[in-house]
Amino acid sequence: KPEVEELFKADLITFERGVLRLVPGVAEYQGAFDALVSFGYNAGLENLQRSQIRIKANRGDWEAAADHLMDWTKGGGKILPGLVKRRKAERELFLSSFK
């Protein structure tokens, strides 16, 4: 178990750095940062890089960026309830920075 935790921590650092590289302005908003790290870990930093989430966040349109998290609820062309639940939680966490 300690080895697994160390591997996870190393992965997490990679995703945190990736989010900061792709959306530098998110650093000052903990909830939004955490939500994007979660998204990047789940969907991949490549998908974050080419997403409307990143484009809107880098323009400072935080609410639109949060809304675009909901674009990522499909797997195999079908809406997956687990992804809907995950994206709603990430959206809520993201917006918690701006309340």
N, CA and C of each residue as an Amber inpcrd file, in Angstrom:
protein
   297
   0.8090000  -1.2110000   0.0000000   0.0000000   0.0000000   0.0000000
   0.8510000   1.2740000   0.0000000   1.9060000   1.3750000   0.7860000
   2.7230000   2.5960000   0.7310000   3.2940000   2.8630000  -0.6680000
   3.6540000   1.8040000  -1.3680000   4.1930000   1.9660000  -2.7200000
   3.1340000   2.5320000  -3.6670000   1.9120000   2.0500000  -3.5300000
   0.8110000   2.5420000  -4.3640000   0.5590000   4.0210000  -4.0790000
   0.5880000   4.4020000  -2.8110000   0.3770000   5.8020000  -2.4460000
   1.4740000   6.6930000  -3.0170000   2.7020000   6.2290000  -3.0010000
   3.8110000   7.0100000  -3.5670000   3.6560000   7.1730000  -5.0730000
   3.2330000   6.1220000  -5.7540000   2.9990000   6.2120000  -7.1990000
   1.8730000   7.1960000  -7.5010000   0.8070000   7.1410000  -6.7010000
  -0.3100000   8.0640000  -6.8910000   0.1390000   9.5090000  -6.6780000
   0.9180000   9.7520000  -5.6350000   1.4170000  11.1090000  -5.3650000
   2.2590000  11.6220000  -6.5300000   3.0900000  10.7500000  -7.0920000
   3.9180000  11.1470000  -8.2350000   3.0340000  11.4830000  -9.4360000
   2.0070000  10.6670000  -9.6780000   1.0680000  10.9490000 -10.7660000
   0.3590000  12.2720000 -10.5350000  -0.0640000  12.4940000  -9.3090000
  -0.7860000  13.7100000  -8.9760000   0.0560000  14.9500000  -9.2580000
   1.3210000  14.9010000  -8.9200000   2.2240000  16.0270000  -9.1950000
   2.2870000  16.3000000 -10.6910000   2.3470000  15.2460000 -11.4860000
   2.3730000  15.3930000 -12.9490000   1.1240000  16.1210000 -13.4380000
  -0.0320000  15.7320000 -12.9120000  -1.2770000  16.3520000 -13.3590000
  -1.4230000  17.7730000 -12.8310000  -0.9590000  18.0380000 -11.6240000
  -0.9920000  19.4060000 -11.0960000  -0.1360000  20.3250000 -11.9590000
   1.0380000  19.8790000 -12.2960000   1.9240000  20.6920000 -13.1480000
   1.3240000  20.8980000 -14.5300000   0.7120000  19.8500000 -15.0540000
   0.0740000  19.9560000 -16.3660000  -1.0480000  20.9750000 -16.3770000
  -1.8790000  20.9570000 -15.3410000  -2.9740000  21.9240000 -15.2490000
  -2.4130000  23.3390000 -15.1480000  -1.3880000  23.5280000 -14.3420000
  -0.8020000  24.8690000 -14.2010000  -0.1630000  25.3560000 -15.4990000
   0.3820000  24.4370000 -16.2730000   0.9610000  24.8050000 -17.5660000
  -0.1360000  25.1950000 -18.5570000  -1.2440000  24.4600000 -18.5500000
  -2.3140000  24.6860000 -19.5210000  -3.2470000  25.8360000 -19.1310000
  -3.4500000  26.0230000 -17.8360000  -4.3630000  27.0550000 -17.3480000
  -3.6830000  27.7810000 -16.1820000  -2.6780000  28.6000000 -16.4740000
  -1.8960000  29.2190000 -15.4070000  -2.7130000  30.0630000 -14.4280000
  -3.7630000  30.7100000 -14.8930000  -4.5590000  31.5730000 -14.0320000
  -5.3640000  30.8420000 -12.9750000  -5.4780000  29.5310000 -13.0970000
  -6.2830000  28.7650000 -12.1450000  -5.5640000  28.5810000 -10.8070000
  -4.2910000  28.8920000 -10.7640000  -3.4970000  28.6780000  -9.5510000
  -4.0620000  29.4030000  -8.3340000  -4.7200000  30.5160000  -8.5510000
  -5.2310000  31.2900000  -7.4160000  -6.6340000  30.8680000  -6.9710000
  -7.1950000  29.8610000  -7.6040000  -8.5440000  29.3890000  -7.2910000
  -8.5020000  27.9000000  -6.9480000  -8.3990000  27.5910000  -5.6670000
  -8.1590000  26.2160000  -5.2280000  -9.2060000  25.2240000  -5.7370000
 -10.4820000  25.5500000  -5.6130000 -11.5240000  24.6310000  -6.0540000
 -11.4620000  24.3630000  -7.5480000 -11.2580000  25.4210000  -8.3260000
 -11.1580000  25.2630000  -9.7810000  -9.9220000  24.4540000 -10.1440000
  -8.8200000  24.7380000  -9.4710000  -7.5890000  23.9840000  -9.7040000
  -7.8010000  22.5040000  -9.4020000  -8.3820000  22.2100000  -8.2520000
  -8.6150000  20.8170000  -7.8720000  -9.5270000  20.1100000  -8.8710000
 -10.5580000  20.8120000  -9.3310000 -11.4830000  20.2210000 -10.3060000
 -10.7700000  19.9140000 -11.6220000  -9.8980000  20.8180000 -12.0640000
  -9.1740000  20.5700000 -13.3170000  -8.1460000  19.4600000 -13.1730000
  -7.5410000  19.3370000 -12.0030000  -6.6240000  18.2100000 -11.7700000
  -7.4070000  16.9040000 -11.8300000  -8.5690000  16.8720000 -11.2050000
  -9.4210000  15.6840000 -11.2510000  -9.8070000  15.3540000 -12.6940000
 -10.2320000  16.3800000 -13.4290000 -10.6070000  16.1820000 -14.8310000
  -9.4200000  15.6730000 -15.6440000  -8.2790000  16.3300000 -15.4760000
  -7.0880000  15.9280000 -16.2260000  -6.6580000  14.5090000 -15.9090000
  -6.7650000  14.1260000 -14.6530000  -6.4030000  12.7730000 -14.2400000
  -7.3500000  11.7580000 -14.8750000  -8.6310000  12.0950000 -14.9300000
  -9.6360000  11.1770000 -15.4540000  -9.6980000  11.1600000 -16.9760000
  -9.6750000  12.3340000 -17.5840000  -9.8730000  12.4380000 -19.0370000
  -8.5710000  12.5900000 -19.8060000  -7.5100000  12.9680000 -19.1160000
  -6.2180000  13.1580000 -19.7670000  -5.9080000  14.6180000 -19.9980000
  -4.6580000  14.9710000 -19.8000000  -4.2340000  16.3580000 -20.0190000
  -4.3590000  16.7520000 -21.4870000  -4.2360000  15.7850000 -22.3880000
  -4.3780000  16.0860000 -23.8220000  -5.7940000  16.5770000 -24.1060000
  -6.7730000  15.9470000 -23.4580000  -8.1580000  16.3820000 -23.6540000
  -8.4010000  17.7420000 -23.0180000  -7.8120000  17.9940000 -21.8670000
  -7.9180000  19.3280000 -21.2660000  -7.3010000  20.3640000 -22.1950000
  -6.1640000  20.0470000 -22.7790000  -5.4590000  20.9920000 -23.6410000
  -6.3130000  21.4440000 -24.8180000  -7.0730000  20.5520000 -25.3970000
  -7.8440000  20.9180000 -26.5910000  -9.3130000  21.2330000 -26.2920000
  -9.6470000  21.3540000 -25.0070000 -11.0450000  21.5210000 -24.6150000
 -11.4840000  22.9840000 -24.5400000 -12.7850000  23.1540000 -24.6120000
 -13.3870000  24.4640000 -24.3640000 -13.2130000  24.8690000 -22.9060000
 -13.0400000  23.8870000 -22.0300000 -12.7880000  24.1840000 -20.6170000
 -11.5540000  25.0680000 -20.5200000 -10.4830000  24.6420000 -21.1330000
  -9.2170000  25.3890000 -21.1030000  -9.3490000  26.7430000 -21.7870000
  -9.9700000  26.7550000 -22.9500000 -10.1080000  27.9990000 -23.7060000
 -10.8710000  29.0380000 -22.8890000 -11.9980000  28.6310000 -22.3250000
 -12.8210000  29.5630000 -21.5430000 -12.0970000  29.9930000 -20.2630000
 -11.4540000  29.0580000 -19.5830000 -10.7400000  29.4040000 -18.3390000
  -9.6110000  30.3870000 -18.6220000  -8.8860000  30.1790000 -19.6940000
  -7.7790000  31.0830000 -20.0160000  -8.2590000  32.4680000 -20.4340000
  -9.5230000  32.5820000 -20.7890000 -10.1150000  33.8920000 -21.0930000
 -10.7350000  34.5240000 -19.8460000 -10.7040000  33.7740000 -18.7380000
 -11.3030000  34.2770000 -17.5040000 -12.8040000  34.0740000 -17.4260000
 -13.3540000  33.3050000 -18.3410000 -14.7920000  33.0050000 -18.3510000
 -14.9910000  31.7170000 -17.5550000 -14.8760000  31.8550000 -16.2310000
 -14.8470000  30.6910000 -15.3450000 -16.1510000  29.9060000 -15.3580000
 -17.2770000  30.5900000 -15.3950000 -18.5580000  29.8780000 -15.3860000
 -18.7240000  29.0430000 -16.6530000 -18.3690000  29.5990000 -17.7920000
 -18.4600000  28.8400000 -19.0450000 -17.4980000  27.6580000 -19.0200000
 -16.3130000  27.8600000 -18.4660000 -15.3540000  26.7570000 -18.3520000
 -15.9550000  25.6270000 -17.5310000 -16.5750000  25.9800000 -16.4020000
 -17.2080000  24.9720000 -15.5490000 -18.3290000  24.2590000 -16.2940000
 -19.1160000  25.0170000 -17.0460000 -20.2130000  24.4160000 -17.8050000
 -19.7100000  23.4010000 -18.8240000 -18.5510000  23.6730000 -19.4040000
 -18.0110000  22.7720000 -20.4290000 -17.4820000  21.4570000 -19.8520000
 -17.3420000  21.3700000 -18.5470000 -17.0130000  20.0660000 -17.9510000
 -18.0840000  19.0390000 -18.3180000 -19.3120000  19.5080000 -18.4480000
 -20.4240000  18.6050000 -18.7460000 -20.3980000  18.0860000 -20.1820000
 -19.4950000  18.5940000 -21.0050000 -19.3310000  18.0670000 -22.3640000
 -18.6670000  16.6920000 -22.3480000 -18.0980000  16.3180000 -21.2170000
 -17.2690000  15.1180000 -21.1140000 -17.9440000  14.0380000 -20.2810000
 -19.1340000  13.6270000 -20.7170000 -19.9020000  12.6280000 -19.9720000
 -20.1330000  11.3470000 -20.7660000 -19.4840000  11.2320000 -21.9150000
 -19.7140000  10.0650000 -22.7680000 -18.5230000   9.1200000 -22.7690000
 -18.8380000   7.8690000 -22.9050000 -17.8470000   6.8210000 -23.1160000
 -18.4120000   5.8680000 -24.1470000 -17.6600000   5.5850000 -25.1810000
 -18.1650000   4.7120000 -26.2380000 -19.3830000   5.2850000 -26.9380000
 -19.4680000   6.6320000 -26.9760000 -20.5830000   7.2830000 -27.6620000
 -21.8650000   7.3680000 -26.8470000 -21.8440000   6.8640000 -25.6240000
 -23.0360000   6.8780000 -24.7800000 -22.7920000   7.7040000 -23.5240000
 -23.8340000   8.3860000 -23.0800000 -23.7420000   9.1100000 -21.8170000
 -23.6870000   8.0870000 -20.6890000 -22.6710000   8.2200000 -19.8510000
 -22.4810000   7.2920000 -18.7400000 -22.8480000   7.9800000 -17.4300000
 -23.7700000   7.4030000 -16.6720000 -24.2010000   8.0240000 -15.4090000
 -23.0410000   8.3040000 -14.4550000 -22.0580000   7.4460000 -14.4180000
 -20.9040000   7.6700000 -13.5490000 -20.1150000   8.9070000 -13.9430000
 -19.9770000   9.1270000 -15.2590000 -19.2800000  10.3290000 -15.7270000
 -20.1150000  11.5830000 -15.4940000 -21.4260000  11.4720000 -15.6220000
 -22.2940000  12.6140000 -15.3400000 -22.1280000  13.0160000 -13.8770000
 -22.1420000  12.0300000 -12.9840000 -21.9800000  12.3020000 -11.5580000
 -20.6160000  12.9290000 -11.2680000 -19.5770000  12.3770000 -11.8800000
 -18.2190000  12.8900000 -11.6690000 -18.0980000  14.3280000 -12.1700000
 -18.5940000  14.6010000 -13.3780000 -18.4870000  15.9420000 -13.9430000
 -19.3060000  16.9590000 -13.1520000 -20.4650000  16.5560000 -12.6430000
 -21.2530000  17.4670000 -11.8050000 -20.4820000  17.8140000 -10.5390000
 -19.8400000  16.8250000  -9.9440000 -19.0480000  17.0730000  -8.7340000
 -17.8640000  17.9820000  -9.0470000 -17.1910000  17.7480000 -10.1880000
 -16.0710000  18.6070000 -10.5780000 -16.5520000  20.0280000 -10.8540000
 -17.7020000  20.1500000 -11.4950000 -18.2580000  21.4800000 -11.7930000
 -18.5510000  22.2340000 -10.4960000 -19.1730000  21.5510000  -9.5470000
 -19.4860000  22.1780000  -8.2620000 -18.2050000  22.6060000  -7.5380000
 -17.2090000  21.7280000  -7.5320000 -15.9290000  22.0590000  -6.9080000
 -15.2820000  23.2450000  -7.6170000 -15.3000000  23.2320000  -8.9400000
 -14.7340000  24.3230000  -9.7310000 -15.3720000  25.6510000  -9.3360000
 -16.7040000  25.6880000  -9.3200000 -17.4160000  26.9350000  -9.0430000
 -17.3230000  27.3730000  -7.5870000 -16.9360000  26.4640000  -6.6990000
 -16.7970000  26.8410000  -5.2850000 -15.7470000  27.9380000  -5.0980000
 -14.8440000  28.0580000  -6.0310000 -13.8230000  29.1070000  -5.9610000
 -14.3800000  30.4990000  -6.2110000 -15.5660000  30.5760000  -6.7750000
 -16.0900000  31.8640000  -7.2260000 -17.3660000  32.2700000  -6.5000000
 -17.6460000  31.6310000  -5.3830000 -18.8480000  31.9640000  -4.6050000
 -18.5040000  32.9160000  -3.4940000
